[in-house]
Amino acid sequence: MGFARFFCFWGKKTMDATLTRIWQMTEPLAASEGMEVVDIELKHEGSRGGRVLRVYLDKEGGPAMEDLTKVSRSLSDLLDENDDVVEGAYSLEVSSPGVNRPLKRPEHFAGFVGKRVRVRTREAIDGRRAFLGNLLEVTPQTIAINQDGRRWEIPFSIIEKFHYEHDWSAQYAARPNSRHRTGQQ
């Protein structure tokens, strides 16, 4: 399987190179378990400045814990063998992306046309940087979103964050007598 282009929304070129290399190492491991890489993060967290390498994997119907465990162990071994990939100490976490999954690669965007998405841009478009609406279209350079009846064209080059936004209200609207949502006893 070849390495597919993905969109980096990170700041530093060295971070881009590190994450790209980790992505290249992780992709075949995930594919061997029928999964795809959704996102990879390497962040400083906590007051002691510890780093966490988070790898988010998904597949149709969601990944099982056993799938994630296999990839986590294999990736940990591979990173140990190639100790120049991530400098210094870090903790590795491998998980599913959750319901409101981030979208990073062109094929991710195309799979969510017609769905509700949340976008944050690095630069303002007509005075705004945050968008929440239905994804209308994906082109090689832009996405189009319908927010409040207006079509917004957003270039990939200025997207900072982008993820699917599950519409919980629609789920509960289908169950109008649910005591859980109304608080009735």
Secondary structure, DSSP 8 states (H G I E B T S, - for coil): ----------S-HHHHHHHHHHHHHHHHHHHHTT-EEEEEEEEEETTTTEEEEEEEEE-TT---HHHHHHHHHHHHHHHHHTTTSS-S--EEEEE---SS-B--SHHHHHTTTTSEEEEEEEEEETTEEEEEEEEEEE-SSEEEEEETTEEEEEEGGGEEEEEE---HHHHHHT-TT-HHHH---
